[in-house]
């Protein structure tokens, strides 16, 4: 569905509602109907605002994913973030076996890191 079709459908809905609101039958039955002797200052109608507003205000913005974070972190089913530990790429011969075993495990983000990661990965 293209943006122009969405915009035209919104325009049709708004114009229909405005037509209904200005009909004499709706004005007579309205709780807030103003008597003809007291006229309120005329405000710009909703349709004039809608059609004069730039297109960029009519839709939500997309959030950008941080690509470096996306390559390093994954979200688990429970909502936590996990990553591989660093330091196991090279120079491993001088490393103790215990150190190598611990570097094979995955690391889980703590609460502070998780808040930052949720902003960097909005769609993870």
C-alpha positions, -999 to 999 in steps of 0.1 A, spaced: 0 0 0 16 32 -11 18 64 9 -4 83 -16 -33 57 -12 -30 60 26 -30 98 24 -61 98 2 -79 74 24 -71 97 54 -83 127 35 -116 109 26 -122 99 63 -115 134 75 -137 151 49 -165 127 57 -163 134 95 -161 172 88 -192 169 66 -211 150 93 -200 175 120 -212 205 100 -246 190 91 -276 208 108 -289 176 123 -257 169 142 -253 205 154 -288 206 167 -283 174 187 -249 183 200 -244 189 237 -220 217 230 -241 235 204 -236 273 205 -266 295 202 -267 317 171 -265 349 193 -231 339 207 -206 331 179 -172 317 187 -142 331 169 -135 310 139 -106 286 142 -89 269 113 -106 237 105 -90 203 109 -90 197 71 -71 229 64 -45 219 89 -43 184 75 -39 194 39 -15 222 47 8 201 69 40 188 53 39 151 45 68 144 70 44 150 100 19 124 89 39 92 96 62 78 123 99 79 119 119 47 114 146 40 140 180 31 127 198 -1 139 234 3 149 251 -22 125 282 -28 147 260 -38 176 238 -59 154 268 -80 143 280 -86 178 249 -91 199 218 -114 196 186 -112 216 175 -144 234 139 -156 237 136 -142 272 147 -107 261 183 -108 273 213 -100 250 241 -124 245 275 -121 228 307 -141 223 336 -133 246 366 -115 231 402 -126 231 400 -160 215 411 -152 179 449 -156 180 478 -160 205 460 -189 221 490 -212 226 503 -192 255 468 -192 271 459 -216 299 433 -243 291 411 -228 318 412 -194 302 404 -209 268 374 -228 283 360 -196 299 364 -176 267 343 -202 248 312 -193 269 288 -166 260 285 -134 279 251 -120 289 245 -82 291 237 -67 325 208 -43 331 227 -11 323 241 -26 290 206 -39 282 191 -5 283 217 9 259 214 -22 236 176 -18 234 181 17 220 209 6 195 188 -25 184 152 -13 183 140 -42 162 160 -70 178 
